[in-house]
Amino acid sequence: MAVYLIADVTVTDEAWIADYATNVHDIAHKHGGKYLSRSANISTVEGEPCKADMIALVEFPDMAALQAFINDPEYKAFRESRIKGSISNLHVIDDSDAAKTIPYLPKG
């Protein structure tokens, strides 16, 4: 079952961004990850405005692949620099339908 990593990031120190942006895509890709978006073009259409500077959406084939990416020794230094230089919230959702009414999604 596919899972989606949603990262909302508020930058507190820009020093980490260039190195992270250049290298992390390849590490995620090694684990089957595919960036669907990594954007600073954030608009709120309902509710409270988003405070994040950037939101990334990355698809992984399953939770094991996502965990392998997060725990990859190659990713460790990049992860630590992101944590040090930002307020990051990482969320994971699967591709299911909790209401069980969309026929093409797995039932949640």
Backbone bond lengths (Angstrom), bond angles and torsions (degrees), N, CA, C in turn:
res aa  C-N    CA-C-N  psi(-1)  N-CA   C-N-CA  omega(-1)  CA-C   N-CA-C  phi
1 M - - - 1.446 - - 1.525 108.78 -
2 A 1.317 116.87 127.04 1.462 121.66 179.14 1.524 110.44 -63.16
3 V 1.326 115.59 146.27 1.459 122.00 173.05 1.523 108.18 -128.65
4 Y 1.320 115.23 154.28 1.448 121.88 -176.72 1.523 109.48 -124.08
5 L 1.309 115.45 124.38 1.457 122.18 175.16 1.516 107.05 -90.35
6 I 1.319 116.38 122.82 1.457 122.46 177.16 1.526 106.71 -114.00
7 A 1.317 115.83 116.43 1.465 121.03 -179.13 1.512 108.41 -114.63
8 D 1.331 116.60 119.47 1.457 118.69 170.93 1.518 107.01 -107.59
9 V 1.318 115.25 126.48 1.459 121.95 -168.17 1.534 110.13 -126.24
10 T 1.321 115.32 126.28 1.459 122.28 171.74 1.518 106.57 -110.15
11 V 1.306 116.13 116.06 1.461 122.09 -174.82 1.526 110.14 -77.17
12 T 1.334 115.70 131.33 1.465 121.56 175.09 1.524 112.07 -112.30
13 D 1.339 116.45 -19.04 1.468 123.34 177.23 1.525 106.49 -152.23
14 E 1.316 117.06 117.47 1.467 121.66 -173.59 1.525 114.56 -76.12
15 A 1.311 119.15 -4.18 1.462 122.48 -172.70 1.538 113.16 -58.03
16 W 1.290 119.68 -29.83 1.463 123.66 -174.64 1.525 114.42 -85.78
17 I 1.321 117.33 -18.83 1.465 121.55 -165.73 1.530 113.48 -62.88
18 A 1.316 119.51 -50.64 1.470 121.36 -174.52 1.524 111.54 -60.49
19 D 1.310 117.36 -46.83 1.464 121.22 -179.57 1.531 110.89 -65.19
20 Y 1.319 116.83 -42.80 1.458 121.84 179.16 1.527 110.40 -62.15
21 A 1.334 116.40 -49.85 1.458 121.36 -177.23 1.532 111.91 -62.27
22 T 1.319 116.48 -34.05 1.458 121.14 -178.83 1.528 112.30 -73.76
23 N 1.314 118.28 -34.26 1.469 121.56 -168.77 1.524 117.08 -108.08
24 V 1.313 118.69 -30.68 1.466 120.36 -169.55 1.525 112.69 -71.39
25 H 1.323 117.44 -30.71 1.463 119.42 177.53 1.526 111.14 -54.53
26 D 1.324 117.31 -45.12 1.467 120.73 -178.64 1.524 112.21 -65.70
27 I 1.323 117.02 -34.92 1.472 120.19 178.56 1.526 109.71 -68.89
28 A 1.334 116.99 -43.84 1.470 120.51 177.11 1.528 110.29 -61.80
29 H 1.326 116.22 -43.68 1.465 121.44 -179.17 1.534 111.26 -60.39
30 K 1.320 116.81 -37.23 1.468 121.91 178.05 1.532 111.19 -57.27
31 H 1.330 116.78 -27.73 1.469 121.94 -178.22 1.530 111.78 -103.60
32 G 1.327 116.27 17.55 1.464 120.22 178.32 1.513 113.50 86.76
33 G 1.334 117.31 5.54 1.454 121.06 -179.19 1.517 111.90 -74.88
34 K 1.322 114.90 141.98 1.460 121.36 177.99 1.524 107.98 -133.85
35 Y 1.339 115.34 117.54 1.464 119.15 176.76 1.527 108.90 -67.80
36 L 1.316 116.41 124.91 1.454 121.83 173.99 1.521 109.98 -95.02
37 S 1.333 116.56 -26.10 1.458 122.21 175.81 1.523 109.02 -166.08
38 R 1.325 115.57 147.11 1.463 123.29 169.90 1.519 104.25 -146.46
39 S 1.337 114.90 87.90 1.456 119.94 -165.37 1.525 113.71 -127.60
40 A 1.316 114.18 146.87 1.459 121.68 171.49 1.528 110.31 -103.25
41 N 1.318 117.01 0.55 1.468 122.09 178.38 1.525 108.40 -87.31
42 I 1.319 115.89 83.71 1.461 122.22 -173.86 1.532 108.68 -111.93
43 S 1.307 115.89 123.45 1.462 121.60 176.75 1.522 108.13 -122.78
44 T 1.300 116.01 140.95 1.459 120.90 176.51 1.522 107.69 -102.78
45 V 1.314 117.20 124.63 1.459 120.87 179.33 1.527 111.83 -103.05
46 E 1.327 116.42 -12.54 1.462 120.63 177.93 1.520 108.39 -160.57
47 G 1.309 117.61 142.66 1.461 121.56 177.48 1.513 112.88 85.87
48 E 1.323 114.92 -165.17 1.465 122.32 -177.61 1.528 111.06 -69.63
49 P 1.322 117.84 141.68 1.461 119.77 176.18 1.531 111.43 -59.68
50 C 1.312 115.55 142.42 1.456 121.51 177.89 1.524 108.68 -73.47
51 K 1.309 116.42 133.68 1.465 121.00 -179.76 1.528 112.50 -91.19
52 A 1.324 117.74 -8.36 1.460 121.23 -178.26 1.526 110.91 -68.34
53 D 1.328 115.46 147.59 1.463 121.73 174.50 1.522 110.71 -84.47
54 M 1.342 116.16 -24.24 1.455 121.35 -175.35 1.522 108.52 -155.06
55 I 1.328 115.22 145.25 1.464 120.98 173.67 1.521 107.48 -128.32
56 A 1.318 115.45 132.76 1.464 120.94 175.98 1.518 108.41 -115.56
57 L 1.317 115.22 142.19 1.461 122.51 175.64 1.522 106.96 -125.80
58 V 1.342 115.78 116.93 1.459 121.09 -176.41 1.522 108.97 -125.33
59 E 1.316 116.26 126.45 1.466 121.95 178.72 1.530 109.66 -93.04
60 F 1.336 115.97 133.75 1.466 122.52 173.71 1.522 108.16 -122.13
61 P 1.334 117.89 152.07 1.468 119.94 -177.82 1.530 113.51 -64.05
62 D 1.335 117.10 -28.25 1.467 121.17 179.09 1.530 108.91 -167.41
63 M 1.325 115.64 174.36 1.463 121.04 -177.12 1.523 111.42 -64.83
64 A 1.318 117.76 -34.78 1.466 120.39 179.31 1.531 110.42 -62.03
65 A 1.317 117.84 -40.17 1.468 121.37 178.83 1.528 110.90 -66.55
66 L 1.326 116.45 -41.53 1.466 119.87 177.20 1.524 110.69 -62.18
67 Q 1.320 117.34 -45.25 1.461 121.21 179.04 1.528 111.27 -63.36
68 A 1.332 116.69 -37.45 1.466 120.39 177.81 1.522 110.21 -63.40
69 F 1.324 117.26 -38.50 1.465 121.23 175.78 1.527 110.69 -63.98
70 I 1.322 117.12 -52.08 1.474 121.79 -177.87 1.523 110.64 -58.19
71 N 1.327 117.35 -37.82 1.462 121.62 -176.18 1.521 114.25 -94.22
72 D 1.324 117.85 2.86 1.460 121.26 -179.53 1.537 109.78 -63.66
73 P 1.323 117.90 126.22 1.475 120.64 178.92 1.531 112.90 -56.45
74 E 1.331 116.88 -30.43 1.467 120.84 176.92 1.526 112.02 -64.63
75 Y 1.321 116.61 -29.67 1.465 122.17 -177.69 1.530 112.46 -84.08
76 K 1.309 118.23 -20.13 1.462 123.01 -170.67 1.534 113.49 -51.61
77 A 1.317 118.49 -51.28 1.470 120.78 -177.44 1.529 111.26 -65.81
78 F 1.336 116.95 -37.54 1.466 120.17 178.91 1.530 110.39 -67.48
79 R 1.327 116.01 -41.54 1.465 121.05 178.07 1.522 110.52 -61.55
80 E 1.317 116.41 -46.02 1.468 120.38 179.83 1.529 111.51 -62.38
81 S 1.330 117.99 -39.81 1.463 119.99 179.48 1.530 110.93 -68.27
82 R 1.349 117.27 -36.84 1.469 119.79 176.16 1.514 110.95 -64.21
83 I 1.317 116.45 -44.66 1.464 120.61 -179.97 1.526 110.72 -62.47
84 K 1.332 116.52 -41.62 1.466 121.16 -179.51 1.533 111.95 -67.94
85 G 1.328 117.31 -34.37 1.455 120.93 -173.69 1.515 115.58 -105.40
86 S 1.334 116.78 17.85 1.465 118.38 -179.45 1.526 110.70 -160.58
87 I 1.303 113.12 169.00 1.460 121.27 165.13 1.519 103.69 -105.41
88 S 1.313 116.56 109.75 1.466 121.52 -174.74 1.517 110.17 -117.43
89 N 1.307 115.23 133.35 1.454 121.96 173.12 1.515 106.96 -118.66
90 L 1.324 116.62 119.84 1.458 121.68 179.42 1.523 108.49 -111.58
91 H 1.316 114.97 126.71 1.455 122.01 -179.54 1.524 108.20 -122.44
92 V 1.316 117.09 152.21 1.455 121.47 176.85 1.526 108.06 -128.83
93 I 1.332 114.87 131.14 1.464 120.39 171.87 1.529 107.42 -126.71
94 D 1.320 116.12 156.39 1.457 119.19 175.17 1.522 108.68 -97.98
95 D 1.312 116.78 -172.72 1.470 120.19 -176.85 1.529 112.26 -99.82
96 S 1.328 116.75 27.56 1.467 119.99 -177.25 1.523 112.19 -93.18
97 D 1.318 115.21 166.79 1.455 123.39 176.83 1.530 108.28 -111.05
98 A 1.325 116.21 107.43 1.467 121.07 -177.69 1.527 111.97 -62.32
99 A 1.343 117.73 -31.54 1.467 121.06 -179.50 1.528 112.60 -83.07
100 K 1.326 116.47 -12.71 1.467 122.96 177.20 1.532 113.40 60.39
101 T 1.323 116.88 34.85 1.472 120.14 -179.35 1.520 113.27 -118.01
102 I 1.329 118.95 -7.42 1.468 121.29 179.17 1.526 106.42 -96.62
103 P 1.320 117.10 112.72 1.463 120.66 -170.38 1.533 115.04 -63.68
104 Y 1.319 118.91 -27.03 1.459 119.79 -175.88 1.525 113.47 -91.91
105 L 1.335 118.38 0.00 1.465 121.38 175.17 1.521 110.33 -105.44
106 P 1.348 116.10 146.13 1.464 118.49 173.87 1.533 109.97 -60.72
107 K 1.305 115.85 147.16 1.464 120.34 179.18 1.530 109.59 -71.17
108 G 1.332 116.75 136.03 1.464 122.54 -175.31 1.491 114.47 -80.05
